[in-house]
C-alpha cells in the first residue's frame, strides 16, 4: 500500500518535529555553555571588568597591554620558546620510538605500553615525582651530579634560566608515548611491498626510510605537528604543579597566565583578551599547517 504524497509530507514533518525536540536540550546546552561564553568573553575583553566591580569600556587597551608590557612580552616569548622546543622534541622522539617498536620483536608490546603509561597517568602525580627529582637540595638528579663531582648543580625549578626548560622536558617525557602511538598507527598504513621493492633495488635502511617510509607518513606527520602545536600552547597542569609559573614568571606560558589573571588577580577583562590572543595564535598555526600540508604532503 502506497501513501499519498500529502501523507508522506505530514509524516516527514512529524519526524522532523520529533527530531528537533530530541536535539533541543543539546542545542540549549551548546548555546548556554559554549556560544554565550564565547560572545560574552569577547565583549568582556574590551572592558576592565573584574569580579569586584568595574566593567568600563577600555577598547583595545587590554590587547595593547599584552604586547607593550614587559610581563606580557615575556609570557609570549615563553610560549613561543616552549613550542619551539616541544614540537620538534615530541615529533622526533615519538617517531624514533615508533620506528624502534614497529619491528615486532619479542617484548615490543610491553615496551609500547610502558612508554604510553605516563600519558594516561595522573599529570599531577608524575609532576610531583619529577618535582622531587629536580629538587635543589634533596633531588635525585642533583645528588647524582654531586656524586660525579659537580659541586654547584643548577636549581632546576628555582632558577629562571632553567625553569622553563625543565617544564618542557617533563611535558615531552609525558606526551612522547601518545605521539608514538600516532606514528605506530601511521606506520601500519605503509605498503610493505614498496619497502620490499626498495630493498630489492639495493636501498639501505636510511634510504628506505627517507624515500619510502617518511613520504608515506606525511599525513600522520602533519597531524602530529598540528596536535603538538596546539598542545604546546595549552600546557597548564605541569606548570602549575612543577613551578607555579615561577620564579618571576620565567616558566609561565599563555594558558597559565590566563589562569593567573582570571582566578588569582580576578582581572577578567585582561584574561579574556589573553584568551582571544591565544585563539588567534592557535588559529594562525592551524592555517599555516594546512597551507604547508597542501604543498608538502605526498599523498
C-alpha positions, -999 to 999 in steps of 0.1 A, spaced: 0 0 0 14 33 -11 10 65 10 -3 96 -7 22 125 -12 3 146 14 6 118 39 43 114 33 47 151 37 29 151 71 49 121 82 81 138 73 72 170 91 63 149 122 97 131 121 115 165 118 95 179 147 103 149 169 140 151 159 141 188 167 126 182 202 152 154 207 182 177 199 167 208 216 183 201 251 217 197 234 212 229 214 202 248 246 234 235 264 255 244 234 242 280 233 244 285 271 277 268 278 296 274 245 282 301 223 272 326 250 306 324 269 324 329 236 304 360 228 304 374 263 341 369 268 347 388 235 329 419 248 345 415 283 379 416 267 372 453 258 364 462 294 382 464 328 357 441 344 366 421 374 346 401 400 347 430 424 332 456 401 343 477 372 332 469 337 340 502 320 347 501 283 385 504 276 386 495 239 418 478 228 437 488 260 439 452 272 453 440 239 478 468 238 489 460 273 497 424 263 522 434 237 535 466 253 541 455 289 573 438 299 555 409 315 532 404 286 561 402 261 579 377 285 548 354 285 545 355 247 583 347 244 579 319 269 550 304 249 570 307 217 601 291 232 580 263 247 565 255 213 599 257 195 613 231 219 583 209 225 571 204 189 604 192 173 612 172 205 579 154 206 580 148 169 614 132 167 612 112 200 577 99 191 588 89 156 620 73 169 601 52 195 576 42 168 602 31 144 621 12 171 590 -6 184 574 -13 150 596 -43 141 576 -67 163 604 -81 183 597 -100 215 585 -77 242 576 -48 218 540 -48 230 551 -44 266 575 -16 257 548 2 239 525 0 270 554 12 292 561 43 271 524 51 268 519 47 306 530 83 316 504 98 292 475 81 310 488 85 345 477 115 366 496 145 355 498 159 390 512 126 403 540 124 377 548 161 380 552 158 418 576 129 412 596 150 388 595 179 413 612 156 438 638 145 412 646 181 403 646 194 439 677 215 445 687 201 479 671 167 481 665 158 444 678 126 428 693 144 398 714 169 418 726 142 442 738 122 411 755 154 398 772 158 432 784 122 431 800 130 397 819 160 410 796 189 401 797 209 433 771 235 423 743 218 404 716 240 389 684 249 408 663 234 381 630 247 394 642 278 412 665 294 386 648 314 358 675 302 334 664 265 338 627 265 350 610 267 315 633 241 300 625 218 330 588 222 323 593 215 286 613 184 294 586 169 317 559 177 291 579 160 263 585 130 286 548 127 295 535 131 259 560 110 240 541 78 243 509 94 229 527 106 197 545 72 195 510 56 192 500 80 164 532 72 145 527 35 150 492 38 135 507 57 106 533 30 100 507 4 97 494 22 65 528 20 48 527 -5 20 552 -32 28 555 -41 -9 570 -7 -16 595 -12 13 605 -47 0 608 -34 -36 632 -6 -24 653 -32 -5 655 -54 -36 667 -24 -56 696 -21 -31 684 7 -8 697 6 27 676 13 59 682 50 58 673 53 21 641 32 26 631 55 55 640 87 36 624 79 3 596 54 11 585 55 48 588 92 56 568 104 25 541 79 32 540 91 68 533 127 56 496 128 67 504 114 101 534 137 105 513 168 97 486 157 121 512 151 149 527 186 142 493 202 144 483 185 177 517 192 192 515 229 183 480 232 199 491 213 230 522 234 234 500 265 239 477 247 264 501 233 290 488 240 324 489 212 349 527 206 346 534 243 350 510 246 380 524 216 399 561 219 390 569 256 392 537 276 397 548 297 368 579 310 386 603 321 395 594 356 384 571 343 356 601 326 339 581 294 333 547 310 327 531 304 293 500 320 279 475 294 291 488 296 327 489 334 325 452 334 316 445 313 348 466 337 369 447 368 357 413 353 358 413 333 391 441 348 411 440 385 402 403 384 391 411 406 361 386 391 338 389 417 311 426 412 307 422 374 309 396 374 282 419 394 259 447 369 266 423 341 257 415 356 224 452 362 217 457 325 223 428 316 200 444 338 173 478 321 178 463 286 176 442 296 146 472 311 128 493 280 135 465 258 121 462 279 90 499 277 84 498 239 90 471 234 64 490 255 38 522 236 43 503 203 43 489 211 8 524 218 -5 544 190 11 521 161 15 529 132 -8 495 115 -6 
